[in-house]
């Protein structure tokens, strides 16, 4: 199975000028590597995608996956964790994680 992995890498946002507080829930590279390695060990082909902006660019070029494993937190808005699921729903791509909370 081709699995895409979406995540918010803390270092990317810090480099873009966001604060330590704004990026507190974002991931470290070793977390992303561990997830990718675990999924690959189960026989899946894993593609590290990154944040919602990177996902959007890849979808626009026609890229698709059998499943997206989503751990994006999002950055803006009350329903920030719903950004990636909403985008994947629009493209009909199944995903796991980051449930929409009320």
N, C-alpha and C positions, 0 to 999 in steps of 0.2 A: 504494500500500500504506500502511496506517496502522501506523506504527511508534511504539511507546512507548520512551522512553529512561529507564532507571533508573540512578541514580548516588548516591553519598554526597557531598554538598556540604560541604566542610570548614567553611565559615563557619557552617552550620546547627548542626553539632556543637559548635563552639567556643562559640557563643551559648548552647547548652544546658549548658555547663559542663564539657565534655570537654577533656582536655589537648591540648597541641601534639603530644605523643608518640602519644596515642591516635588522633589524626586525621591522622597524617603521610602516610598513603596516600590520603587523600580528595582530591576534585577541587576545582579553582577554577572560578568561573563562566565564564571564557573558554574552558576546555576543553569544557564542556558546550555552550556556544554554537557552538563550532567543529564539534563532532560533529553537532549539530542542523542546522546550516547545510549541512554536507556531505551528510547524508542527504536533506535537502530539495532540494538541487541535483540529486540523482539522481531526482527526481520523487516522493518519498515525502512523506506528511503526517506530521509528527513532533509528538508530544506529549511534553513533558518531564514525567516522573512524579516523580522523586526517589528517596528511599530505600525500604527494605522496608516501613516503616510506612505511608508514603504510598501505595505500591503496594497494600498490604492494604486500606486504606480505599477506594481506587478500585474494586478488585475486588468488595468487599462491596456497592458501589452498582450493580454490573452492568456496569462499564466493561470493554471488551475491545479488543484490538489484533490485527492480523494477525501481528505479530512484535514482540518486545521486544528492544531492544539493551541489554544489561545490562553495566554496568561497576561495579556495587556491590561494595564490599569487605566489607561487613558489619562489625559491631562486636564481637560476643560469640561465644565458642565456637571450638573447634578447626576446625570446618567452616563458618566464618562466610561464606565466599564462596558457599556452597551455599544460603543462605537464599532468595534470589530465584529461582534455578533450581528449587528444590523447590516453592515456591509456584506458579510458572508451570506446572510439571509437573502439579500438582494440578488446575489449571484448564484444562489442555490447550492452553496458549498457547505457541507456538514462541518460542525465544529464541536469541540469539547472545551469545557471550563468557562470561567468568568460568567456565571449566571447573572441575569438582570435582577437586581434587588429593588424592592419597593421602599 
